[in-house]
Amino acid sequence: LRLQAAEQRSRLCIGGAEVMELLGCGPGSTVGAALRFLSERVNEDPSCNEPARLRRLLEAWSRREGA
């Protein structure tokens, strides 16, 4: 199960470094949660796997989560 999640995250068109930059945080559980959220969205709708859309999703997630 962990391997499957890692494979899904590796297919995202943005990675952990960009998530950290966008959220203004360092490595940690927040980045993992954000990547899981983005992976779930891409699994639901693969067409959203483009940088601008993922950034918008991440910004909305960050406001909801208080990240």
N, C-alpha and C positions, 0 to 999 in steps of 0.2 A: 504494500500500500504506500509506504514512504517513497519507494522508487517510482511508482506511478505518479505521485504528486511532484516529485523532482523533475520527471520527464515533462510534465505539463508546464511547469514553471520555466523549463529550459526553452520551451517553444514560444513563450511570450516575447513580443518584439521589444519590450523594455525589461531591464533586469534590476537586480538589487541595488546597484550603484545609482541608477536613475531614480529608483523609488526613494532611496535615502536622500538624494538631492532634492527631490520634489517635496518630501515631508520635512526636510531639515533635521534629520536624525541620523544617528549612527547605526551600526549593525545591531540586530536584536530581534526580540519577539514582534515588535511593531512591523518591521520589514517583512518578516515571515507571514504575519497575518495579512498584510497588504498584498503580497504575492499570491497567497491562497485566494483572497477575494478576487483578484484579477484573473487568476486561473479559472475560477468558477464561472466568472462572466464570459470568458472566452469559450469555455466548454459549452455554455448555454447558447452562445452566439459567436461562432468563429469569425464572423466578419468584423467584430469589434477589436480584433488583434492588430491594431495599427496604433502607432505612438500617440497621436493626438487624442484618439478616443480613449485609450488607456489612461492617459494623463487626466482627462476630464473625469473618468470613473474614479480614479485615485483621489482627486481633489474632493469629489462628493463623499467618498468613503471616509476621508480624513476629517471632514466636517462632522459627519455622523459619529465617528468613533472618538473624536476629540484627540486624534493623533497629532 
